[in-house]
Amino acid sequence: MGYIKEPYGVDFIVDPKPLTDKDREMISEVIAHYKATGLKKAFAKSSKRHERTKSSAKA
């Protein structure tokens, strides 16, 4: 991975996205399942992410 130089007058700031309670629960369930079985837990993918990707491609 290379070094990214900031353009003059632009600051790159990376902030973590706050998790919702639902997200925290899902992450906890996945971790608990992995610790218990050693297998990855399969879950349905969110349609929101797909919609965002689709709309951002149009812009």
PDBQT receptor file of N, H, CA, C and O in Angstrom, charges set to zero:
ATOM      1  N   MET A   1       0.852  -1.171   0.000  1.00  0.00    +0.000 N 
ATOM      2  CA  MET A   1       0.000   0.000   0.000  1.00  0.00    +0.000 C 
ATOM      3  C   MET A   1       0.894   1.229   0.000  1.00  0.00    +0.000 C 
ATOM      4  O   MET A   1       1.873   1.297   0.744  1.00  0.00    +0.000 OA
ATOM      5  N   GLY A   2       0.561   2.173  -0.817  1.00  0.00    +0.000 N 
ATOM      6  H   GLY A   2      -0.234   2.118  -1.421  1.00  0.00    +0.000 HD
ATOM      7  CA  GLY A   2       1.395   3.350  -0.965  1.00  0.00    +0.000 C 
ATOM      8  C   GLY A   2       0.952   4.512  -0.107  1.00  0.00    +0.000 C 
ATOM      9  O   GLY A   2      -0.088   4.482   0.550  1.00  0.00    +0.000 OA
ATOM     10  N   TYR A   3       1.761   5.511  -0.139  1.00  0.00    +0.000 N 
ATOM     11  H   TYR A   3       2.607   5.536  -0.673  1.00  0.00    +0.000 HD
ATOM     12  CA  TYR A   3       1.500   6.739   0.595  1.00  0.00    +0.000 C 
ATOM     13  C   TYR A   3       0.635   7.660  -0.262  1.00  0.00    +0.000 C 
ATOM     14  O   TYR A   3       0.908   7.851  -1.447  1.00  0.00    +0.000 OA
ATOM     15  N   ILE A   4      -0.401   8.224   0.337  1.00  0.00    +0.000 N 
ATOM     16  H   ILE A   4      -0.623   8.068   1.299  1.00  0.00    +0.000 HD
ATOM     17  CA  ILE A   4      -1.280   9.143  -0.385  1.00  0.00    +0.000 C 
ATOM     18  C   ILE A   4      -0.967  10.559   0.083  1.00  0.00    +0.000 C 
ATOM     19  O   ILE A   4      -1.080  10.875   1.268  1.00  0.00    +0.000 OA
ATOM     20  N   LYS A   5      -0.575  11.400  -0.857  1.00  0.00    +0.000 N 
ATOM     21  H   LYS A   5      -0.484  11.144  -1.819  1.00  0.00    +0.000 HD
ATOM     22  CA  LYS A   5      -0.252  12.785  -0.527  1.00  0.00    +0.000 C 
ATOM     23  C   LYS A   5      -1.534  13.609  -0.600  1.00  0.00    +0.000 C 
ATOM     24  O   LYS A   5      -2.292  13.526  -1.565  1.00  0.00    +0.000 OA
ATOM     25  N   GLU A   6      -1.757  14.407   0.445  1.00  0.00    +0.000 N 
ATOM     26  H   GLU A   6      -1.141  14.475   1.229  1.00  0.00    +0.000 HD
ATOM     27  CA  GLU A   6      -2.938  15.270   0.468  1.00  0.00    +0.000 C 
ATOM     28  C   GLU A   6      -2.723  16.472  -0.435  1.00  0.00    +0.000 C 
ATOM     29  O   GLU A   6      -1.670  17.108  -0.383  1.00  0.00    +0.000 OA
ATOM     30  N   PRO A   7      -3.704  16.787  -1.257  1.00  0.00    +0.000 N 
ATOM     31  CA  PRO A   7      -3.597  18.007  -2.067  1.00  0.00    +0.000 C 
ATOM     32  C   PRO A   7      -3.585  19.234  -1.155  1.00  0.00    +0.000 C 
ATOM     33  O   PRO A   7      -4.095  19.182  -0.037  1.00  0.00    +0.000 OA
ATOM     34  N   TYR A   8      -3.008  20.328  -1.627  1.00  0.00    +0.000 N 
ATOM     35  H   TYR A   8      -2.593  20.370  -2.536  1.00  0.00    +0.000 HD
ATOM     36  CA  TYR A   8      -2.936  21.548  -0.842  1.00  0.00    +0.000 C 
ATOM     37  C   TYR A   8      -4.338  22.017  -0.472  1.00  0.00    +0.000 C 
ATOM     38  O   TYR A   8      -5.202  22.141  -1.340  1.00  0.00    +0.000 OA
ATOM     39  N   GLY A   9      -4.565  22.278   0.804  1.00  0.00    +0.000 N 
ATOM     40  H   GLY A   9      -3.863  22.178   1.509  1.00  0.00    +0.000 HD
ATOM     41  CA  GLY A   9      -5.845  22.793   1.278  1.00  0.00    +0.000 C 
ATOM     42  C   GLY A   9      -6.899  21.723   1.524  1.00  0.00    +0.000 C 
ATOM     43  O   GLY A   9      -8.044  22.047   1.837  1.00  0.00    +0.000 OA
ATOM     44  N   VAL A  10      -6.527  20.448   1.387  1.00  0.00    +0.000 N 
ATOM     45  H   VAL A  10      -5.597  20.185   1.133  1.00  0.00    +0.000 HD
ATOM     46  CA  VAL A  10      -7.480  19.356   1.597  1.00  0.00    +0.000 C 
ATOM     47  C   VAL A  10      -6.941  18.456   2.699  1.00  0.00    +0.000 C 
ATOM     48  O   VAL A  10      -5.784  18.039   2.651  1.00  0.00    +0.000 OA
ATOM     49  N   ASP A  11      -7.771  18.153   3.691  1.00  0.00    +0.000 N 
ATOM     50  H   ASP A  11      -8.712  18.491   3.731  1.00  0.00    +0.000 HD
ATOM     51  CA  ASP A  11      -7.396  17.241   4.764  1.00  0.00    +0.000 C 
ATOM     52  C   ASP A  11      -8.217  15.967   4.640  1.00  0.00    +0.000 C 
ATOM     53  O   ASP A  11      -9.446  16.016   4.600  1.00  0.00    +0.000 OA
ATOM     54  N   PHE A  12      -7.539  14.829   4.580  1.00  0.00    +0.000 N 
ATOM     55  H   PHE A  12      -6.541  14.789   4.612  1.00  0.00    +0.000 HD
ATOM     56  CA  PHE A  12      -8.231  13.545   4.576  1.00  0.00    +0.000 C 
ATOM     57  C   PHE A  12      -8.456  13.138   6.018  1.00  0.00    +0.000 C 
ATOM     58  O   PHE A  12      -7.502  12.947   6.773  1.00  0.00    +0.000 OA
ATOM     59  N   ILE A  13      -9.704  13.007   6.396  1.00  0.00    +0.000 N 
ATOM     60  H   ILE A  13     -10.478  13.163   5.783  1.00  0.00    +0.000 HD
ATOM     61  CA  ILE A  13     -10.055  12.602   7.752  1.00  0.00    +0.000 C 
ATOM     62  C   ILE A  13     -10.903  11.347   7.653  1.00  0.00    +0.000 C 
ATOM     63  O   ILE A  13     -11.893  11.317   6.922  1.00  0.00    +0.000 OA
ATOM     64  N   VAL A  14     -10.518  10.317   8.385  1.00  0.00    +0.000 N 
ATOM     65  H   VAL A  14      -9.713  10.342   8.978  1.00  0.00    +0.000 HD
ATOM     66  CA  VAL A  14     -11.259   9.066   8.365  1.00  0.00    +0.000 C 
ATOM     67  C   VAL A  14     -11.887   8.873   9.736  1.00  0.00    +0.000 C 
ATOM     68  O   VAL A  14     -11.182   8.689  10.728  1.00  0.00    +0.000 OA
ATOM     69  N   ASP A  15     -13.201   8.916   9.790  1.00  0.00    +0.000 N 
ATOM     70  H   ASP A  15     -13.774   9.067   8.985  1.00  0.00    +0.000 HD
ATOM     71  CA  ASP A  15     -13.927   8.691  11.032  1.00  0.00    +0.000 C 
ATOM     72  C   ASP A  15     -14.667   7.375  10.934  1.00  0.00    +0.000 C 
ATOM     73  O   ASP A  15     -15.209   7.041   9.880  1.00  0.00    +0.000 OA
ATOM     74  N   PRO A  16     -14.694   6.622  12.027  1.00  0.00    +0.000 N 
ATOM     75  CA  PRO A  16     -15.459   5.383  11.987  1.00  0.00    +0.000 C 
ATOM     76  C   PRO A  16     -16.956   5.677  11.942  1.00  0.00    +0.000 C 
ATOM     77  O   PRO A  16     -17.431   6.627  12.563  1.00  0.00    +0.000 OA
ATOM     78  N   LYS A  17     -17.684   4.858  11.205  1.00  0.00    +0.000 N 
ATOM     79  H   LYS A  17     -17.298   4.086  10.700  1.00  0.00    +0.000 HD
ATOM     80  CA  LYS A  17     -19.136   5.004  11.119  1.00  0.00    +0.000 C 
ATOM     81  C   LYS A  17     -19.738   4.393  12.382  1.00  0.00    +0.000 C 
ATOM     82  O   LYS A  17     -19.438   3.244  12.703  1.00  0.00    +0.000 OA
ATOM     83  N   PRO A  18     -20.579   5.134  13.105  1.00  0.00    +0.000 N 
ATOM     84  CA  PRO A  18     -21.167   4.580  14.325  1.00  0.00    +0.000 C 
ATOM     85  C   PRO A  18     -22.089   3.402  14.001  1.00  0.00    +0.000 C 
ATOM     86  O   PRO A  18     -22.842   3.431  13.028  1.00  0.00    +0.000 OA
ATOM     87  N   LEU A  19     -22.010   2.376  14.832  1.00  0.00    +0.000 N 
ATOM     88  H   LEU A  19     -21.399   2.353  15.623  1.00  0.00    +0.000 HD
ATOM     89  CA  LEU A  19     -22.835   1.188  14.635  1.00  0.00    +0.000 C 
ATOM     90  C   LEU A  19     -24.177   1.349  15.328  1.00  0.00    +0.000 C 
ATOM     91  O   LEU A  19     -24.269   1.951  16.397  1.00  0.00    +0.000 OA
ATOM     92  N   THR A  20     -25.211   0.808  14.710  1.00  0.00    +0.000 N 
ATOM     93  H   THR A  20     -25.136   0.318  13.841  1.00  0.00    +0.000 HD
ATOM     94  CA  THR A  20     -26.520   0.793  15.345  1.00  0.00    +0.000 C 
ATOM     95  C   THR A  20     -26.570  -0.394  16.291  1.00  0.00    +0.000 C 
ATOM     96  O   THR A  20     -25.714  -1.277  16.228  1.00  0.00    +0.000 OA
ATOM     97  N   ASP A  21     -27.558  -0.419  17.158  1.00  0.00    +0.000 N 
ATOM     98  H   ASP A  21     -28.253   0.298  17.209  1.00  0.00    +0.000 HD
ATOM     99  CA  ASP A  21     -27.713  -1.540  18.083  1.00  0.00    +0.000 C 
ATOM    100  C   ASP A  21     -27.926  -2.850  17.317  1.00  0.00    +0.000 C 
ATOM    101  O   ASP A  21     -27.438  -3.903  17.728  1.00  0.00    +0.000 OA
ATOM    102  N   LYS A  22     -28.653  -2.776  16.213  1.00  0.00    +0.000 N 
ATOM    103  H   LYS A  22     -29.049  -1.920  15.879  1.00  0.00    +0.000 HD
ATOM    104  CA  LYS A  22     -28.904  -3.966  15.396  1.00  0.00    +0.000 C 
ATOM    105  C   LYS A  22     -27.590  -4.504  14.821  1.00  0.00    +0.000 C 
ATOM    106  O   LYS A  22     -27.358  -5.713  14.809  1.00  0.00    +0.000 OA
ATOM    107  N   ASP A  23     -26.738  -3.597  14.347  1.00  0.00    +0.000 N 
ATOM    108  H   ASP A  23     -26.926  -2.615  14.357  1.00  0.00    +0.000 HD
ATOM    109  CA  ASP A  23     -25.440  -4.004  13.809  1.00  0.00    +0.000 C 
ATOM    110  C   ASP A  23     -24.578  -4.657  14.885  1.00  0.00    +0.000 C 
ATOM    111  O   ASP A  23     -23.941  -5.681  14.640  1.00  0.00    +0.000 OA
ATOM    112  N   ARG A  24     -24.562  -4.070  16.061  1.00  0.00    +0.000 N 
ATOM    113  H   ARG A  24     -25.080  -3.238  16.260  1.00  0.00    +0.000 HD
ATOM    114  CA  ARG A  24     -23.782  -4.633  17.164  1.00  0.00    +0.000 C 
ATOM    115  C   ARG A  24     -24.270  -6.028  17.533  1.00  0.00    +0.000 C 
ATOM    116  O   ARG A  24     -23.465  -6.925  17.781  1.00  0.00    +0.000 OA
ATOM    117  N   GLU A  25     -25.592  -6.214  17.570  1.00  0.00    +0.000 N 
ATOM    118  H   GLU A  25     -26.246  -5.486  17.368  1.00  0.00    +0.000 HD
ATOM    119  CA  GLU A  25     -26.155  -7.534  17.869  1.00  0.00    +0.000 C 
ATOM    120  C   GLU A  25     -25.728  -8.555  16.824  1.00  0.00    +0.000 C 
ATOM    121  O   GLU A  25     -25.328  -9.668  17.164  1.00  0.00    +0.000 OA
ATOM    122  N   MET A  26     -25.813  -8.171  15.542  1.00  0.00    +0.000 N 
ATOM    123  H   MET A  26     -26.137  -7.266  15.266  1.00  0.00    +0.000 HD
ATOM    124  CA  MET A  26     -25.464  -9.083  14.465  1.00  0.00    +0.000 C 
ATOM    125  C   MET A  26     -23.986  -9.472  14.545  1.00  0.00    +0.000 C 
ATOM    126  O   MET A  26     -23.644 -10.640  14.360  1.00  0.00    +0.000 OA
ATOM    127  N   ILE A  27     -23.123  -8.519  14.815  1.00  0.00    +0.000 N 
ATOM    128  H   ILE A  27     -23.401  -7.570  14.965  1.00  0.00    +0.000 HD
ATOM    129  CA  ILE A  27     -21.698  -8.798  14.933  1.00  0.00    +0.000 C 
ATOM    130  C   ILE A  27     -21.441  -9.736  16.102  1.00  0.00    +0.000 C 
ATOM    131  O   ILE A  27     -20.642 -10.665  15.988  1.00  0.00    +0.000 OA
ATOM    132  N   SER A  28     -22.112  -9.501  17.224  1.00  0.00    +0.000 N 
ATOM    133  H   SER A  28     -22.761  -8.746  17.317  1.00  0.00    +0.000 HD
ATOM    134  CA  SER A  28     -21.947 -10.368  18.389  1.00  0.00    +0.000 C 
ATOM    135  C   SER A  28     -22.398 -11.794  18.092  1.00  0.00    +0.000 C 
ATOM    136  O   SER A  28     -21.748 -12.752  18.510  1.00  0.00    +0.000 OA
ATOM    137  N   GLU A  29     -23.516 -11.939  17.367  1.00  0.00    +0.000 N 
ATOM    138  H   GLU A  29     -24.045 -11.160  17.028  1.00  0.00    +0.000 HD
ATOM    139  CA  GLU A  29     -24.010 -13.260  17.002  1.00  0.00    +0.000 C 
ATOM    140  C   GLU A  29     -23.014 -13.988  16.102  1.00  0.00    +0.000 C 
ATOM    141  O   GLU A  29     -22.759 -15.177  16.294  1.00  0.00    +0.000 OA
ATOM    142  N   VAL A  30     -22.456 -13.286  15.130  1.00  0.00    +0.000 N 
ATOM    143  H   VAL A  30     -22.664 -12.320  14.974  1.00  0.00    +0.000 HD
ATOM    144  CA  VAL A  30     -21.498 -13.899  14.207  1.00  0.00    +0.000 C 
ATOM    145  C   VAL A  30     -20.253 -14.354  14.965  1.00  0.00    +0.000 C 
ATOM    146  O   VAL A  30     -19.754 -15.453  14.728  1.00  0.00    +0.000 OA
ATOM    147  N   ILE A  31     -19.752 -13.526  15.868  1.00  0.00    +0.000 N 
ATOM    148  H   ILE A  31     -20.158 -12.632  16.060  1.00  0.00    +0.000 HD
ATOM    149  CA  ILE A  31     -18.564 -13.880  16.645  1.00  0.00    +0.000 C 
ATOM    150  C   ILE A  31     -18.856 -15.077  17.540  1.00  0.00    +0.000 C 
ATOM    151  O   ILE A  31     -18.048 -16.002  17.619  1.00  0.00    +0.000 OA
ATOM    152  N   ALA A  32     -20.008 -15.071  18.217  1.00  0.00    +0.000 N 
ATOM    153  H   ALA A  32     -20.665 -14.320  18.153  1.00  0.00    +0.000 HD
ATOM    154  CA  ALA A  32     -20.367 -16.183  19.100  1.00  0.00    +0.000 C 
ATOM    155  C   ALA A  32     -20.501 -17.483  18.299  1.00  0.00    +0.000 C 
ATOM    156  O   ALA A  32     -20.042 -18.536  18.742  1.00  0.00    +0.000 OA
ATOM    157  N   HIS A  33     -21.121 -17.411  17.134  1.00  0.00    +0.000 N 
ATOM    158  H   HIS A  33     -21.494 -16.555  16.774  1.00  0.00    +0.000 HD
ATOM    159  CA  HIS A  33     -21.288 -18.599  16.285  1.00  0.00    +0.000 C 
ATOM    160  C   HIS A  33     -19.924 -19.132  15.846  1.00  0.00    +0.000 C 
ATOM    161  O   HIS A  33     -19.700 -20.343  15.859  1.00  0.00    +0.000 OA
ATOM    162  N   TYR A  34     -19.025 -18.249  15.462  1.00  0.00    +0.000 N 
ATOM    163  H   TYR A  34     -19.207 -17.266  15.452  1.00  0.00    +0.000 HD
ATOM    164  CA  TYR A  34     -17.693 -18.663  15.025  1.00  0.00    +0.000 C 
ATOM    165  C   TYR A  34     -16.919 -19.311  16.172  1.00  0.00    +0.000 C 
ATOM    166  O   TYR A  34     -16.249 -20.325  15.975  1.00  0.00    +0.000 OA
ATOM    167  N   LYS A  35     -17.008 -18.730  17.366  1.00  0.00    +0.000 N 
ATOM    168  H   LYS A  35     -17.552 -17.906  17.526  1.00  0.00    +0.000 HD
ATOM    169  CA  LYS A  35     -16.300 -19.293  18.517  1.00  0.00    +0.000 C 
ATOM    170  C   LYS A  35     -16.848 -20.666  18.890  1.00  0.00    +0.000 C 
ATOM    171  O   LYS A  35     -16.098 -21.549  19.309  1.00  0.00    +0.000 OA
ATOM    172  N   ALA A  36     -18.167 -20.842  18.735  1.00  0.00    +0.000 N 
ATOM    173  H   ALA A  36     -18.775 -20.125  18.395  1.00  0.00    +0.000 HD
ATOM    174  CA  ALA A  36     -18.793 -22.109  19.109  1.00  0.00    +0.000 C 
ATOM    175  C   ALA A  36     -18.530 -23.212  18.081  1.00  0.00    +0.000 C 
ATOM    176  O   ALA A  36     -18.299 -24.362  18.455  1.00  0.00    +0.000 OA
ATOM    177  N   THR A  37     -18.562 -22.872  16.792  1.00  0.00    +0.000 N 
ATOM    178  H   THR A  37     -18.749 -21.938  16.488  1.00  0.00    +0.000 HD
ATOM    179  CA  THR A  37     -18.483 -23.892  15.747  1.00  0.00    +0.000 C 
ATOM    180  C   THR A  37     -17.197 -23.856  14.934  1.00  0.00    +0.000 C 
ATOM    181  O   THR A  37     -16.808 -24.871  14.356  1.00  0.00    +0.000 OA
ATOM    182  N   GLY A  38     -16.535 -22.719  14.879  1.00  0.00    +0.000 N 
ATOM    183  H   GLY A  38     -16.851 -21.895  15.348  1.00  0.00    +0.000 HD
ATOM    184  CA  GLY A  38     -15.357 -22.576  14.039  1.00  0.00    +0.000 C 
ATOM    185  C   GLY A  38     -15.714 -22.332  12.583  1.00  0.00    +0.000 C 
ATOM    186  O   GLY A  38     -14.834 -22.317  11.723  1.00  0.00    +0.000 OA
ATOM    187  N   LEU A  39     -17.000 -22.141  12.299  1.00  0.00    +0.000 N 
ATOM    188  H   LEU A  39     -17.715 -22.153  12.998  1.00  0.00    +0.000 HD
ATOM    189  CA  LEU A  39     -17.473 -21.907  10.937  1.00  0.00    +0.000 C 
ATOM    190  C   LEU A  39     -18.027 -20.501  10.807  1.00  0.00    +0.000 C 
ATOM    191  O   LEU A  39     -18.526 -19.926  11.775  1.00  0.00    +0.000 OA
ATOM    192  N   LYS A  40     -17.936 -19.950   9.600  1.00  0.00    +0.000 N 
ATOM    193  H   LYS A  40     -17.531 -20.417   8.814  1.00  0.00    +0.000 HD
ATOM    194  CA  LYS A  40     -18.526 -18.643   9.345  1.00  0.00    +0.000 C 
ATOM    195  C   LYS A  40     -20.030 -18.775   9.272  1.00  0.00    +0.000 C 
ATOM    196  O   LYS A  40     -20.542 -19.748   8.719  1.00  0.00    +0.000 OA
ATOM    197  N   LYS A  41     -20.745 -17.810   9.823  1.00  0.00    +0.000 N 
ATOM    198  H   LYS A  41     -20.329 -17.019  10.272  1.00  0.00    +0.000 HD
ATOM    199  CA  LYS A  41     -22.197 -17.805   9.796  1.00  0.00    +0.000 C 
ATOM    200  C   LYS A  41     -22.682 -17.143   8.512  1.00  0.00    +0.000 C 
ATOM    201  O   LYS A  41     -22.256 -16.041   8.168  1.00  0.00    +0.000 OA
ATOM    202  N   ALA A  42     -23.576 -17.832   7.811  1.00  0.00    +0.000 N 
ATOM    203  H   ALA A  42     -23.921 -18.727   8.091  1.00  0.00    +0.000 HD
ATOM    204  CA  ALA A  42     -24.150 -17.272   6.585  1.00  0.00    +0.000 C 
ATOM    205  C   ALA A  42     -25.341 -16.404   6.959  1.00  0.00    +0.000 C 
ATOM    206  O   ALA A  42     -26.149 -16.783   7.807  1.00  0.00    +0.000 OA
ATOM    207  N   PHE A  43     -25.452 -15.244   6.331  1.00  0.00    +0.000 N 
ATOM    208  H   PHE A  43     -24.796 -14.936   5.642  1.00  0.00    +0.000 HD
ATOM    209  CA  PHE A  43     -26.588 -14.365   6.572  1.00  0.00    +0.000 C 
ATOM    210  C   PHE A  43     -26.935 -13.644   5.286  1.00  0.00    +0.000 C 
ATOM    211  O   PHE A  43     -26.104 -13.509   4.388  1.00  0.00    +0.000 OA
ATOM    212  N   ALA A  44     -28.170 -13.185   5.207  1.00  0.00    +0.000 N 
ATOM    213  H   ALA A  44     -28.846 -13.294   5.936  1.00  0.00    +0.000 HD
ATOM    214  CA  ALA A  44     -28.644 -12.501   4.001  1.00  0.00    +0.000 C 
ATOM    215  C   ALA A  44     -27.959 -11.154   3.887  1.00  0.00    +0.000 C 
ATOM    216  O   ALA A  44     -27.798 -10.444   4.880  1.00  0.00    +0.000 OA
ATOM    217  N   LYS A  45     -27.556 -10.804   2.679  1.00  0.00    +0.000 N 
ATOM    218  H   LYS A  45     -27.687 -11.381   1.873  1.00  0.00    +0.000 HD
ATOM    219  CA  LYS A  45     -26.919  -9.514   2.455  1.00  0.00    +0.000 C 
ATOM    220  C   LYS A  45     -27.980  -8.422   2.419  1.00  0.00    +0.000 C 
ATOM    221  O   LYS A  45     -29.111  -8.642   1.984  1.00  0.00    +0.000 OA
ATOM    222  N   SER A  46     -27.594  -7.260   2.880  1.00  0.00    +0.000 N 
ATOM    223  H   SER A  46     -26.676  -7.081   3.233  1.00  0.00    +0.000 HD
ATOM    224  CA  SER A  46     -28.497  -6.111   2.923  1.00  0.00    +0.000 C 
ATOM    225  C   SER A  46     -28.751  -5.576   1.523  1.00  0.00    +0.000 C 
ATOM    226  O   SER A  46     -27.817  -5.431   0.733  1.00  0.00    +0.000 OA
ATOM    227  N   SER A  47     -29.991  -5.287   1.214  1.00  0.00    +0.000 N 
ATOM    228  H   SER A  47     -30.750  -5.406   1.855  1.00  0.00    +0.000 HD
ATOM    229  CA  SER A  47     -30.304  -4.720  -0.096  1.00  0.00    +0.000 C 
ATOM    230  C   SER A  47     -29.936  -3.237  -0.151  1.00  0.00    +0.000 C 
ATOM    231  O   SER A  47     -29.790  -2.683  -1.240  1.00  0.00    +0.000 OA
ATOM    232  N   LYS A  48     -29.784  -2.590   0.997  1.00  0.00    +0.000 N 
ATOM    233  H   LYS A  48     -29.903  -3.041   1.882  1.00  0.00    +0.000 HD
ATOM    234  CA  LYS A  48     -29.417  -1.176   1.030  1.00  0.00    +0.000 C 
ATOM    235  C   LYS A  48     -28.059  -0.956   0.381  1.00  0.00    +0.000 C 
ATOM    236  O   LYS A  48     -27.876  -0.008  -0.383  1.00  0.00    +0.000 OA
ATOM    237  N   ARG A  49     -27.113  -1.828   0.683  1.00  0.00    +0.000 N 
ATOM    238  H   ARG A  49     -27.261  -2.598   1.303  1.00  0.00    +0.000 HD
ATOM    239  CA  ARG A  49     -25.773  -1.667   0.123  1.00  0.00    +0.000 C 
ATOM    240  C   ARG A  49     -25.833  -1.766  -1.393  1.00  0.00    +0.000 C 
ATOM    241  O   ARG A  49     -25.157  -1.009  -2.089  1.00  0.00    +0.000 OA
ATOM    242  N   HIS A  50     -26.638  -2.695  -1.916  1.00  0.00    +0.000 N 
ATOM    243  H   HIS A  50     -27.187  -3.311  -1.351  1.00  0.00    +0.000 HD
ATOM    244  CA  HIS A  50     -26.771  -2.866  -3.354  1.00  0.00    +0.000 C 
ATOM    245  C   HIS A  50     -27.382  -1.618  -3.978  1.00  0.00    +0.000 C 
ATOM    246  O   HIS A  50     -26.942  -1.174  -5.039  1.00  0.00    +0.000 OA
ATOM    247  N   GLU A  51     -28.389  -1.053  -3.330  1.00  0.00    +0.000 N 
ATOM    248  H   GLU A  51     -28.746  -1.414  -2.469  1.00  0.00    +0.000 HD
ATOM    249  CA  GLU A  51     -29.036   0.143  -3.857  1.00  0.00    +0.000 C 
ATOM    250  C   GLU A  51     -28.065   1.318  -3.890  1.00  0.00    +0.000 C 
ATOM    251  O   GLU A  51     -28.063   2.092  -4.847  1.00  0.00    +0.000 OA
ATOM    252  N   ARG A  52     -27.239   1.458  -2.851  1.00  0.00    +0.000 N 
ATOM    253  H   ARG A  52     -27.241   0.829  -2.073  1.00  0.00    +0.000 HD
ATOM    254  CA  ARG A  52     -26.281   2.547  -2.808  1.00  0.00    +0.000 C 
ATOM    255  C   ARG A  52     -25.273   2.400  -3.942  1.00  0.00    +0.000 C 
ATOM    256  O   ARG A  52     -24.931   3.377  -4.609  1.00  0.00    +0.000 OA
ATOM    257  N   THR A  53     -24.813   1.209  -4.149  1.00  0.00    +0.000 N 
ATOM    258  H   THR A  53     -25.090   0.416  -3.607  1.00  0.00    +0.000 HD
ATOM    259  CA  THR A  53     -23.838   0.965  -5.208  1.00  0.00    +0.000 C 
ATOM    260  C   THR A  53     -24.435   1.289  -6.559  1.00  0.00    +0.000 C 
ATOM    261  O   THR A  53     -23.776   1.887  -7.410  1.00  0.00    +0.000 OA
ATOM    262  N   LYS A  54     -25.689   0.893  -6.760  1.00  0.00    +0.000 N 
ATOM    263  H   LYS A  54     -26.224   0.407  -6.069  1.00  0.00    +0.000 HD
ATOM    264  CA  LYS A  54     -26.357   1.148  -8.025  1.00  0.00    +0.000 C 
ATOM    265  C   LYS A  54     -26.530   2.656  -8.265  1.00  0.00    +0.000 C 
ATOM    266  O   LYS A  54     -26.252   3.151  -9.358  1.00  0.00    +0.000 OA
ATOM    267  N   SER A  55     -26.983   3.369  -7.249  1.00  0.00    +0.000 N 
ATOM    268  H   SER A  55     -27.209   2.967  -6.362  1.00  0.00    +0.000 HD
ATOM    269  CA  SER A  55     -27.239   4.802  -7.416  1.00  0.00    +0.000 C 
ATOM    270  C   SER A  55     -25.937   5.579  -7.568  1.00  0.00    +0.000 C 
ATOM    271  O   SER A  55     -25.890   6.566  -8.303  1.00  0.00    +0.000 OA
ATOM    272  N   SER A  56     -24.879   5.148  -6.883  1.00  0.00    +0.000 N 
ATOM    273  H   SER A  56     -24.917   4.347  -6.286  1.00  0.00    +0.000 HD
ATOM    274  CA  SER A  56     -23.615   5.869  -6.994  1.00  0.00    +0.000 C 
ATOM    275  C   SER A  56     -23.003   5.645  -8.384  1.00  0.00    +0.000 C 
ATOM    276  O   SER A  56     -22.245   6.489  -8.863  1.00  0.00    +0.000 OA
ATOM    277  N   ALA A  57     -23.322   4.525  -9.033  1.00  0.00    +0.000 N 
ATOM    278  H   ALA A  57     -23.937   3.839  -8.644  1.00  0.00    +0.000 HD
ATOM    279  CA  ALA A  57     -22.796   4.258 -10.359  1.00  0.00    +0.000 C 
ATOM    280  C   ALA A  57     -23.435   5.200 -11.390  1.00  0.00    +0.000 C 
ATOM    281  O   ALA A  57     -22.806   5.545 -12.391  1.00  0.00    +0.000 OA
ATOM    282  N   LYS A  58     -24.683   5.613 -11.145  1.00  0.00    +0.000 N 
ATOM    283  H   LYS A  58     -25.195   5.333 -10.332  1.00  0.00    +0.000 HD
ATOM    284  CA  LYS A  58     -25.391   6.506 -12.053  1.00  0.00    +0.000 C 
ATOM    285  C   LYS A  58     -24.842   7.926 -11.988  1.00  0.00    +0.000 C 
ATOM    286  O   LYS A  58     -24.802   8.642 -12.988  1.00  0.00    +0.000 OA
ATOM    287  N   ALA A  59     -24.420   8.315 -10.789  1.00  0.00    +0.000 N 
ATOM    288  H   ALA A  59     -24.452   7.733  -9.977  1.00  0.00    +0.000 HD
ATOM    289  CA  ALA A  59     -23.957   9.703 -10.578  1.00  0.00    +0.000 C 
ATOM    290  C   ALA A  59     -22.622   9.994 -11.180  1.00  0.00    +0.000 C 
ATOM    291  O   ALA A  59     -22.128  11.116 -11.072  1.00  0.00    +0.000 OA
TER     292      ALA A  59
